[in-house]
Amino acid sequence: MNLNKFQQISTNLKKKQKAFTLVEVLIAISILVVGILSGFILITKVLYNTAVIQDRLTASSLAQEGIELVRQVRDSNLLQIMNGGSAGWKDGLVDGSYTIESKAGSGQPITLSSVDEGEGSNFFYNDDTKIYNYTTGEPTTFNREIKITTINNDEIRVESIMKWKTRTIDFNLTVEDHLFNWLKF
């Protein structure tokens, strides 16, 4: 009788072990699912942030280029003055909002085109030359406005205002610099 009772207990334990194994498998599967979903969410966020970071880097470079182009106009005026010319140090740099045309390497002067405040021009991206411009290539969402404000007779504030859209989110960036009549100092 003892042997019979032992077999009964053994059979009951085996049944309980099978059920316990099923619970373990369900827990393991749910842990794996959570881990895999977390991985997919992480990859999705990384891909999204990569696009945002790339666009921010592009926008900051285009904003800095706007400041540098205005600085070039100021420096060209100062060089003319130093060579005996009659230019004023801020000729072509009057208060207002502008887009800037620069034909890199053409030897032509930089052109500031007046625009309404908040209405800069969108860039195009030329895939052949890898250059952003205002005339040829694929349209982009990058928009630059240059704002010039006179502080006094020897100082102007230049703001390069970039606006763009990455996916469905609007971004903006403003870079500011102050340019001086350094011949007077």
BALOLUM-722447 format. One line per 3 residues: number of its first residue (from 1); their letters; for each residue x negated, y negated, z of N, C-alpha, C. Coordinates in steps of 0.001 Angstrom, whole numbers. Layout:
REM residues N
NUM = A = X Y Z X Y Z X Y Z ~ ...
REM end
This chain:
REM residues 185
1 = MNL = -806 1180 0 0 0 0 -861 -1260 0 ~ -1945 -1157 665 -2876 -2269 680 -3385 -2586 -719 ~ -3635 -1557 -1482 -4135 -1717 -2838 -3078 -2374 -3728
4 = NKF = -1824 -1994 -3540 -725 -2543 -4289 -554 -4044 -3993 ~ -698 -4395 -2750 -584 -5801 -2349 -1748 -6609 -2940 ~ -2904 -6026 -2985 -4080 -6684 -3547 -3892 -6945 -5042
7 = QQI = -3328 -5994 -5762 -3070 -6159 -7192 -2038 -7256 -7429 ~ -1040 -7341 -6575 -7 -8365 -6687 -616 -9763 -6471 ~ -1455 -9880 -5464 -2109 -11168 -5194 -3028 -11534 -6358
10 = STN = -3732 -10551 -6885 -4645 -10773 -7998 -3867 -11244 -9224 ~ -2722 -10649 -9502 -1891 -11034 -10636 -1370 -12460 -10438 ~ -941 -12794 -9219 -459 -14151 -8930 -1572 -15184 -9108
13 = LKK = -2780 -14840 -8677 -3919 -15758 -8834 -4235 -15992 -10304 ~ -4183 -14930 -11102 -4455 -15076 -12530 -3431 -16002 -13179 ~ -2165 -15868 -12799 -1127 -16749 -13344 -1387 -18206 -12944
16 = KQK = -1775 -18392 -11696 -2069 -19757 -11219 -3309 -20309 -11922 ~ -4304 -19485 -12178 -5514 -19945 -12851 -5199 -20362 -14282 ~ -4329 -19636 -14985 -3951 -20007 -16346 -3262 -21371 -16344
19 = AFT = -2376 -21602 -15433 -1684 -22883 -15341 -2659 -24000 -14985 ~ -3562 -23721 -14103 -4558 -24716 -13718 -5461 -25056 -14897 ~ -5805 -24117 -15719 -6630 -24340 -16901 -5898 -25238 -17887
22 = LVE = -4635 -25064 -18057 -3841 -25907 -18952 -3842 -27357 -18458 ~ -3694 -27583 -17164 -3740 -28931 -16591 -5114 -29549 -16827 ~ -6150 -28771 -16643 -7505 -29279 -16871 -7693 -29727 -18318
25 = VLI = -7192 -28901 -19257 -7303 -29229 -20683 -6551 -30518 -20992 ~ -5365 -30694 -20455 -4600 -31928 -20693 -5331 -33150 -20142 ~ -5915 -33026 -18975 -6680 -34144 -18396 -7894 -34451 -19262
28 = AIS = -8596 -33415 -19700 -9779 -33616 -20539 -9410 -34293 -21859 ~ -8313 -33868 -22470 -7870 -34478 -23727 -7497 -35941 -23511 ~ -6803 -36242 -22428 -6420 -37638 -22178 -7656 -38499 -21928
31 = ILV = -8669 -37974 -21259 -9913 -38737 -21049 -10606 -38986 -22385 ~ -10661 -37969 -23243 -11255 -38137 -24568 -10501 -39176 -25398 ~ -9177 -39133 -25361 -8370 -40090 -26121 -8653 -41515 -25637
34 = VGI = -8702 -41713 -24343 -9004 -43044 -23791 -10396 -43497 -24247 ~ -11366 -42595 -24206 -12724 -42932 -24634 -12800 -43283 -26106 ~ -12127 -42503 -26951 -12142 -42761 -28390 -11424 -44071 -28708
37 = LSG = -10262 -44315 -28084 -9547 -45576 -28305 -10384 -46770 -27866 ~ -11086 -46638 -26762 -11958 -47723 -26300 -13044 -48003 -27320 ~ -13590 -46941 -27900 -14613 -47109 -28933 -14081 -47833 -30152
40 = FIL = -12873 -47475 -30607 -12267 -48145 -31745 -11980 -49611 -31445 ~ -11493 -49900 -30260 -11232 -51292 -29875 -12534 -52083 -29863 ~ -13590 -51501 -29329 -14893 -52161 -29299 -15394 -52443 -30706
43 = ITK = -15296 -51482 -31596 -15749 -51669 -32978 -14936 -52760 -33667 ~ -13641 -52787 -33448 -12782 -53816 -34038 -13186 -55207 -33558 ~ -13425 -55350 -32269 -13830 -56655 -31723 -15195 -57080 -32249
46 = VLY = -16117 -56140 -32371 -17450 -56458 -32891 -17354 -56937 -34338 ~ -16557 -56245 -35154 -16401 -56663 -36546 -15760 -58043 -36647 ~ -14761 -58321 -35824 -14123 -59637 -35830 -15127 -60709 -35396
49 = NTA = -15839 -60451 -34296 -16789 -61443 -33792 -17947 -61661 -34749 ~ -18320 -60661 -35509 -19372 -60829 -36507 -18948 -61865 -37551 ~ -17723 -61782 -38015 -17216 -62754 -38989 -17162 -64155 -38379
52 = VIQ = -16722 -64262 -37138 -16644 -65574 -36470 -18042 -66165 -36308 ~ -18987 -65369 -35869 -20353 -65864 -35658 -20982 -66280 -36981 ~ -20775 -65500 -38029 -21332 -65836 -39334 -20764 -67167 -39826
55 = DRL = -19463 -67368 -39684 -18849 -68625 -40123 -19311 -69803 -39262 ~ -19494 -69592 -37967 -19989 -70683 -37111 -21406 -71087 -37496 ~ -22236 -70116 -37817 -23603 -70407 -38248 -23599 -71181 -39556
58 = TAS = -22768 -70761 -40492 -22655 -71475 -41764 -22165 -72898 -41543 ~ -21136 -73060 -40705 -20584 -74391 -40442 -21612 -75300 -39770 ~ -22382 -74767 -38827 -23377 -75610 -38158 -24470 -76030 -39133
61 = SLA = -24841 -75156 -40062 -25849 -75526 -41069 -25307 -76596 -42009 ~ -24057 -76459 -42431 -23463 -77462 -43319 -23282 -78800 -42599 ~ -22952 -78758 -41316 -22811 -79997 -40540 -24169 -80698 -40420
64 = QEG = -25210 -79937 -40112 -26552 -80521 -39994 -27021 -81060 -41340 ~ -26685 -80363 -42426 -27044 -80852 -43754 -26412 -82224 -44012 ~ -25150 -82407 -43581 -24483 -83701 -43754 -25245 -84822 -43069
67 = IEL = -25702 -84564 -41836 -26496 -85564 -41106 -27804 -85846 -41845 ~ -28469 -84787 -42314 -29760 -84942 -43000 -29609 -85729 -44303 ~ -28505 -85535 -45009 -28301 -86269 -46255 -28082 -87759 -45993
70 = VRQ = -27358 -88097 -44927 -27194 -89506 -44565 -28538 -90090 -44131 ~ -29315 -89314 -43386 -30650 -89755 -42972 -31537 -90023 -44203 ~ -31379 -89210 -45236 -32164 -89414 -46454 -31803 -90731 -47128
73 = VRD = -30510 -91087 -47123 -30091 -92378 -47686 -30755 -93506 -46897 ~ -30696 -93438 -45558 -31335 -94457 -44715 -32832 -94538 -44982 ~ -33507 -93382 -45059 -34956 -93364 -45279 -35329 -93897 -46657
76 = SNL = -34505 -93615 -47666 -34760 -94162 -49015 -34670 -95677 -48994 ~ -33689 -96207 -48269 -33565 -97665 -48135 -34796 -98249 -47440 ~ -35240 -97599 -46370 -36410 -98096 -45637 -37674 -98027 -46494
79 = LQI = -37818 -97000 -47303 -38976 -96910 -48200 -38951 -98027 -49235 ~ -37761 -98362 -49740 -37648 -99479 -50684 -38063 -100784 -50009 ~ -37643 -100984 -48769 -38020 -102197 -48028 -39536 -102239 -47851
82 = MNG = -40138 -101115 -47486 -41593 -101069 -47271 -42369 -101323 -48570 ~ -41755 -100999 -49721 -42409 -101231 -51019 -42021 -102577 -51616 ~ -41459 -103463 -50789 -41146 -104816 -51236 -39781 -104963 -51882
85 = GSA = -38950 -103959 -51814 -37615 -104034 -52398 -36686 -104891 -51555 ~ -35534 -105188 -52117 -34604 -106072 -51416 -33451 -105300 -50776 ~ -33565 -103998 -50638 -32485 -103205 -50052 -32369 -103484 -48560
88 = GWK = -31160 -103374 -48046 -30948 -103414 -46605 -31109 -102004 -46065 ~ -31451 -101856 -44786 -31736 -100516 -44253 -30510 -99600 -44247 ~ -29312 -100216 -44208 -28114 -99383 -44231 -27249 -99630 -45463
91 = DGL = -27888 -99956 -46589 -27151 -100065 -47850 -26498 -98720 -48167 ~ -25213 -98735 -48488 -24488 -97513 -48796 -24019 -96759 -47564 ~ -24292 -97300 -46376 -23912 -96629 -45123 -22973 -97517 -44313
94 = VDG = -21852 -97878 -44912 -20885 -98727 -44222 -19890 -97863 -43454 ~ -19190 -98467 -42507 -18218 -97733 -41691 -17170 -97067 -42572 ~ -16839 -95821 -42230 -15800 -95105 -42961 -16012 -93614 -42928
97 = SYT = -15151 -92914 -43649 -15228 -91455 -43772 -15608 -91107 -45201 ~ -16485 -90101 -45339 -17042 -89777 -46647 -17209 -88276 -46847 ~ -17287 -87892 -48119 -17882 -86615 -48501 -19193 -86983 -49172
100 = IES = -20104 -86043 -49199 -21434 -86340 -49739 -21713 -85414 -50901 ~ -22115 -86000 -52017 -22553 -85232 -53174 -24067 -85307 -53263 ~ -24688 -84160 -53321 -26132 -84087 -53489 -26423 -83027 -54525
103 = KAG = -27110 -83406 -55568 -27515 -82446 -56583 -28963 -82085 -56299 ~ -29155 -81017 -55520 -30478 -80610 -55059 -31441 -80448 -56229 ~ -32596 -81109 -56108 -33651 -80987 -57105 -33408 -81772 -58378
106 = SGQ = -32310 -82536 -58485 -32010 -83253 -59723 -32695 -84613 -59773 ~ -33162 -85109 -58645 -33767 -86434 -58612 -32736 -87547 -58563 ~ -31459 -87211 -58609 -30407 -88212 -58541 -30165 -88598 -57086
109 = PIT = -29762 -89862 -56857 -29503 -90278 -55477 -28267 -89576 -54904 ~ -28226 -89539 -53600 -27088 -88949 -52885 -25904 -89907 -52996 ~ -24738 -89351 -53280 -23536 -90150 -53448 -22582 -89918 -52294
112 = LSS = -22188 -91000 -51640 -21167 -90920 -50593 -19843 -91344 -51211 ~ -18872 -90445 -51194 -17550 -90731 -51750 -16578 -90950 -50602 ~ -15922 -92105 -50607 -15001 -92459 -49531 -13769 -91563 -49567
115 = VDE = -13339 -91137 -48377 -12110 -90339 -48232 -11316 -90898 -47057 ~ -10044 -90547 -46981 -9238 -90924 -45824 -9741 -90152 -44608 ~ -9626 -90768 -43434 -10088 -90107 -42216 -9345 -88783 -42022
118 = GEG = -10106 -87741 -41730 -9539 -86412 -41541 -9319 -85649 -42836 ~ -9755 -86224 -43955 -9516 -85610 -45270 -10816 -85338 -46014 ~ -11713 -84577 -45419 -12941 -84204 -46117 -12639 -83260 -47264
121 = SNF = -13685 -82873 -47986 -13514 -81972 -49126 -13935 -80557 -48763 ~ -13244 -79578 -49350 -13614 -78187 -49139 -14804 -77817 -50021 ~ -15637 -76940 -49509 -16791 -76452 -50248 -16410 -75286 -51139
124 = FYN = -17235 -75103 -52166 -17224 -73900 -52979 -18529 -73176 -52698 ~ -18530 -71857 -52883 -19755 -71083 -52693 -20129 -70446 -54018 ~ -21300 -70828 -54535 -21796 -70279 -55782 -22598 -69024 -55465
127 = DDT = -22070 -67869 -55826 -22695 -66593 -55483 -24017 -66385 -56233 ~ -24167 -66989 -57404 -25417 -66844 -58165 -26567 -67575 -57486 ~ -26310 -68812 -57065 -27379 -69621 -56457 -27406 -69517 -54937
130 = KIY = -26334 -68941 -54344 -26191 -68821 -52880 -26159 -70200 -52211 ~ -25528 -71159 -52883 -25468 -72541 -52385 -24012 -72980 -52266 ~ -23711 -73675 -51155 -22409 -74309 -50977 -22451 -75660 -51667
133 = NYT = -21372 -76009 -52393 -21309 -77283 -53103 -19853 -77691 -53241 ~ -19631 -78820 -53900 -18261 -79316 -54056 -17697 -79085 -55461 ~ -18436 -78387 -56339 -17978 -78323 -57725 -17763 -76923 -58281
136 = TGE = -18687 -75977 -58073 -18573 -74687 -58745 -18658 -73525 -57767 ~ -18006 -72422 -58149 -18069 -71214 -57339 -16713 -70854 -56759 ~ -16761 -69951 -55792 -15549 -69501 -55111 -15122 -70519 -54051
139 = PTT = -13827 -70865 -53977 -13385 -71795 -52928 -13565 -71181 -51533 ~ -13911 -72016 -50570 -14056 -71582 -49183 -13117 -72399 -48302 ~ -13052 -72048 -47031 -12235 -72825 -46098 -13067 -73881 -45388
142 = FNR = -14377 -73956 -45680 -15237 -74943 -45029 -14952 -76330 -45588 ~ -14721 -77276 -44694 -14391 -78643 -45053 -15280 -79563 -44231 ~ -15965 -80507 -44912 -16861 -81424 -44193 -16465 -82862 -44458
145 = EIK = -16452 -83623 -43381 -16208 -85069 -43442 -17356 -85741 -42698 ~ -17917 -86775 -43307 -18973 -87558 -42666 -18360 -88885 -42238 ~ -18514 -89197 -40977 -17945 -90439 -40435 -19103 -91326 -39982
148 = ITT = -19137 -92551 -40488 -20189 -93512 -40129 -19559 -94668 -39365 ~ -20161 -94998 -38226 -19686 -96097 -37387 -20873 -96975 -37026 ~ -20742 -98293 -37228 -21808 -99220 -36863 -21748 -99480 -35366
151 = INN = -22878 -99279 -34688 -22984 -99556 -33258 -23456 -101003 -33065 ~ -24519 -101382 -33755 -25009 -102764 -33792 -25818 -102926 -35082 ~ -26495 -104057 -35230 -27222 -104329 -36475 -28343 -103333 -36752
154 = DEI = -28827 -102654 -35729 -29956 -101739 -35903 -29623 -100285 -35578 ~ -28341 -99957 -35441 -27971 -98585 -35090 -26614 -98228 -35694 ~ -26553 -97000 -36256 -25276 -96461 -36710 -25108 -95056 -36120
157 = RVE = -23834 -94691 -35901 -23527 -93333 -35447 -23012 -92566 -36658 ~ -23565 -91379 -36870 -23146 -90512 -37967 -22568 -89239 -37366 ~ -21335 -88926 -37721 -20698 -87691 -37274 -20427 -86819 -38499
160 = SIM = -20847 -85585 -38411 -20564 -84607 -39448 -19522 -83654 -38866 ~ -18305 -83720 -39402 -17170 -82983 -38846 -16837 -81819 -39783 ~ -16989 -80619 -39255 -16696 -79411 -40028 -15389 -78807 -39528
163 = KWK = -14557 -78374 -40481 -13323 -77642 -40172 -13297 -76413 -41077 ~ -12886 -75292 -40512 -12771 -74068 -41302 -11821 -73103 -40619 ~ -11492 -72056 -41336 -10588 -71035 -40816 -11279 -69688 -40973
166 = TRT = -11318 -68922 -39878 -11789 -67538 -39929 -10585 -66669 -39608 ~ -10240 -65837 -40566 -9023 -65024 -40492 -7836 -65957 -40305 ~ -7202 -66001 -39177 -6035 -66884 -39008 -6279 -67971 -37977
169 = IDF = -7515 -68117 -37510 -7812 -69082 -36453 -8559 -70280 -37036 ~ -8088 -71488 -36704 -8752 -72717 -37137 -9871 -73065 -36171 ~ -11014 -73458 -36730 -12168 -73875 -35941 -12599 -75258 -36384
172 = NLT = -13294 -75967 -35505 -13922 -77226 -35899 -15208 -77423 -35106 ~ -16085 -78222 -35678 -17392 -78488 -35088 -17776 -79901 -35468 ~ -18264 -80670 -34504 -18725 -82025 -34775 -20178 -82145 -34338
175 = VED = -21003 -82601 -35261 -22404 -82871 -34969 -22585 -84381 -35072 ~ -23229 -84966 -34076 -23397 -86425 -34038 -24873 -86768 -33942 ~ -25247 -87834 -34635 -26607 -88350 -34547 -26532 -89870 -34660
178 = HLF = -27530 -90533 -34100 -27625 -91981 -34200 -28859 -92308 -35033 ~ -28660 -93130 -36055 -29760 -93529 -36923 -30087 -94996 -36661 ~ -31375 -95295 -36686 -31847 -96638 -36330 -32640 -97256 -37465
181 = NWL = -32706 -98574 -37435 -33589 -99322 -38324 -34965 -99296 -37678 ~ -35722 -98235 -37916 -36985 -98053 -37191 -38077 -99010 -37656 ~ -37862 -99749 -38762 -38848 -100756 -39158 -38855 -101937 -38187
184 = KF = -37723 -102181 -37571 -37598 -103318 -36668 -38258 -103025 -35301 ~ -38386 -101746 -34967 -38942 -101410 -33675 -40418 -101337 -33801
REM end
